[in-house]
Amino acid sequence: MLRTQIKILNKNKIVAMEGGRRVGYLKFVYPGDSSGKRNLVIDYVYVKPQYRRKGIANKLIKFILKHFKNVVWISLWTSEEAEKDGSYGLYKKLGFKELAYQADYYKRGVGTHLFVKKLS
């Protein structure tokens, strides 16, 4: 069994590596507001299909929660894929609170959730 390593790739991307292969990543941005990089927005969490349901997305998010000490608020909107497969439950397990739901105007029964978490 391989051990997942989480590394900062650049100023807005964290990657998950197993056996020297990139198996997932998390992209984030700091909003262009006056918070001084105290707010962080998770843009995308992706894990290759063959590595899903093994805790990799969990590790990526926990890495941010642990290592980004200057951040007070983290927010994210779920993707259509997360809505369909229910994987957004991970955010609830990690203490994120659902703040809003927005239905997709063009697709019935599809929408996205806004989740937020206060760190300090």
C-alpha positions in Angstrom: 0.0 0.0 0.0 1.4 3.4 -1.0 1.5 6.4 1.3 0.0 9.6 0.0 2.2 12.7 0.2 0.7 16.1 0.0 2.9 18.9 -1.3 2.5 22.6 -2.3 3.1 22.7 -6.0 2.9 26.5 -6.5 1.2 29.5 -5.0 -2.3 28.2 -5.6 -2.1 24.4 -6.0 -1.5 21.5 -3.7 -0.9 18.0 -5.1 -1.3 14.5 -3.7 1.4 12.1 -4.8 1.6 8.3 -4.5 4.7 6.4 -5.6 5.9 9.4 -7.5 2.7 9.8 -9.4 0.3 12.8 -9.1 -3.1 11.3 -8.0 -5.0 14.4 -7.1 -4.8 18.1 -6.5 -6.6 21.0 -4.9 -6.6 24.5 -6.5 -7.3 27.6 -4.4 -7.2 31.4 -4.6 -7.3 34.3 -2.3 -10.2 36.6 -3.1 -9.3 40.1 -4.3 -10.7 41.8 -1.2 -9.3 43.6 1.8 -8.9 40.5 3.9 -5.2 40.4 3.4 -5.1 36.7 2.5 -7.1 35.7 5.5 -9.9 34.3 3.3 -9.3 31.4 1.0 -11.5 29.9 -1.7 -11.1 26.3 -2.8 -11.7 26.3 -6.5 -11.4 22.7 -7.3 -10.6 19.3 -5.6 -9.8 16.5 -8.0 -8.7 12.9 -7.4 -8.1 10.5 -10.3 -11.0 8.0 -10.5 -8.9 4.9 -9.6 -7.7 6.6 -6.3 -11.1 7.9 -5.1 -12.7 6.9 -1.8 -9.3 6.4 -0.3 -9.1 9.6 1.8 -7.0 11.6 -0.7 -9.4 14.6 -1.0 -9.7 14.5 2.8 -5.9 14.8 3.1 -5.7 17.6 0.6 -8.3 19.7 2.6 -6.8 18.8 6.0 -3.5 20.0 4.7 -4.9 23.5 4.1 -6.7 23.5 7.4 -3.4 22.6 9.2 -0.8 24.5 7.2 -2.4 27.8 6.2 -2.2 29.5 9.6 -3.0 33.0 8.4 -6.4 32.0 6.9 -9.6 32.7 8.9 -12.3 31.7 6.5 -12.3 29.0 3.8 -15.2 28.7 1.3 -16.1 26.6 -1.7 -18.9 25.9 -4.1 -19.5 22.2 -4.9 -19.2 21.0 -8.5 -21.9 19.2 -10.5 -19.9 16.0 -10.2 -19.9 16.3 -6.4 -23.6 16.9 -6.4 -24.3 13.8 -8.5 -22.1 11.4 -6.5 -22.7 13.0 -3.0 -19.0 13.4 -2.3 -19.7 16.9 -0.9 -20.5 15.1 2.3 -16.8 15.2 3.0 -17.0 19.0 3.6 -19.6 18.5 6.3 -17.4 15.8 7.9 -14.5 18.3 8.0 -16.7 20.9 9.8 -17.7 23.1 6.9 -21.2 24.6 7.2 -23.6 24.7 4.3 -24.4 28.4 3.7 -26.4 28.3 0.5 -27.8 26.2 -2.3 -28.1 27.5 -5.9 -30.2 25.5 -8.4 -28.8 25.3 -12.0 -31.1 27.2 -14.2 -30.6 24.9 -17.2 -30.5 21.5 -15.5 -33.4 20.3 -13.3 -32.3 18.7 -10.1 -28.8 19.9 -10.4 -27.3 22.7 -8.4 -24.3 23.6 -6.2 -23.8 24.2 -2.4 -21.7 26.9 -0.8 -19.7 25.6 2.2 -17.7 27.8 4.6 -15.5 27.1 7.6 -14.0 29.4 10.1 -10.6 28.4 11.3 -9.8 30.8 14.1 
